[in-house]
Amino acid sequence: MHIKDRTFIISGGASGLGLATVRDLHSHGGYVAILDLSAETGNSIVNELGDRVKFYEADMSSTTSVQTAVNAIATWISQTSAPIGGVIPAAGVGLPSKLIDRNNEPLSMAPIDFVLNINLRGVLDLLRLTLPHMTRNTPTDPDGERGVLVLVSSSAAFDGQPGQVAYAASKGAIRSMTLVLARDLAQYGIRCMAIAPSYFESAMTAQMSEKVRKSLEKVFEFPKRPGQGREFASCVRHCVENGMLNGEVIRLDGGTRMPSRL
Ligand SMILES: NC(=O)c1ccc[n+]([C@@H]2O[C@H](COP(=O)([O-])OP(=O)(O)OC[C@H]3O[C@@H](n4cnc5c(N)ncnc54)[C@H](O)[C@@H]3O)[C@@H](O)[C@H]2O)c1
């Protein structure tokens, strides 16, 4: 899929890995629609990058909100004539918790719903509302490609750590749906890939305590450092540009396997 003059929808594009991808695809000639919560941050990115980027204030856990944003993006692409080339649903949250606490009390459903509604339901919602626009694209290459989805899983989908039950469930689901989507969407010329990063520098991981950060650094294989947003973004770009990548989850982790305890 060509990046130039295609529109890429990136949820969670106002921070971290999503923002790095916004910058990368924009610098390669793409149009980018950012869906995120904070209009203030979103608008400052638009001011910095210029008129091939638009911000849509949207809560990924609300269908009404996602639908409103997708409708507005449809209007924008009718003005730019840059069809939707890809969707990168990067909005995600983690909320460490175990299903029972030290007093044998069950966890309330609120933190479970919070994580699943954004990380899983929100992804399915964005994809289902965007796909009808992508299937209408006129293919421009001999393969008949119309678009590509690049999902964001996590190392937690493979080796989840204690306290990550809801997060790992959501990211495992992303991992599992990748091949299904590739198969379901093959008839439309739409590919689906997923990337499973390990520990990358971002606002999400900045919340970790110094102790956890130091322990994580001991388990890195090579290179012995956290991943950088630009490395995630270049992997997304490769997924977009390489037409043979389909139905697979790429572990982007420098060979690191997360241990049970840090
Ligand atoms: N950073 C890592 O080490 C790492 C590792 C594995 C997977 N991931 C995944 O990568 C993705 C990006 O994470 P990040 O590390 O860049 O985090 P981040 O916190 O820097 O960015 C996440 C973005 O999602 C947005 N967001 C959260 N809830 C939202 C909602 N309801 N609606 C719309 N937007 C919402 C936030 O406002 C934020 O801009 C997530 O899906 C995360 O699970 C990150």
The ligand as an ORCA input file, in Angstrom:
! r2SCAN-3c Opt
* xyz 0 1
  N       4.580      1.329     25.430
  C       4.695      0.027     25.528
  O       5.657     -0.490     26.117
  C       3.660     -0.881     24.906
  C       3.933     -2.250     24.865
  C       3.001     -3.102     24.285
  C       1.835     -2.588     23.739
  N       1.592     -1.258     23.800
  C       0.350     -0.770     23.208
  O       0.630      0.299     22.326
  C      -0.501      1.164     22.279
  C      -0.030      2.589     22.506
  O       0.462      2.668     23.842
  P       1.498      3.770     24.314
  O       2.510      3.059     25.099
  O       1.899      4.611     23.170
  O       0.595      4.566     25.373
  P       0.273      6.102     25.559
  O      -0.400      6.165     26.877
  O       1.474      6.952     25.322
  O      -0.787      6.413     24.398
  C      -2.074      5.867     24.394
  C      -3.014      6.877     23.788
  O      -4.334      6.277     23.781
  C      -5.232      7.297     24.155
  N      -6.447      6.724     24.712
  C      -6.598      6.067     25.886
  N      -7.879      5.780     26.097
  C      -8.564      6.258     25.028
  C      -9.928      6.266     24.676
  N     -10.871      5.752     25.470
  N     -10.281      6.832     23.495
  C      -9.339      7.399     22.698
  N      -8.038      7.419     22.981
  C      -7.649      6.857     24.143
  C      -4.492      8.133     25.188
  O      -5.097      9.411     25.337
  C      -3.110      8.193     24.585
  O      -2.971      9.309     23.731
  C      -1.483      0.654     23.316
  O      -2.466     -0.121     22.674
  C      -0.623     -0.201     24.218
  O      -1.365     -1.192     24.863
  C       2.477     -0.375     24.373
*
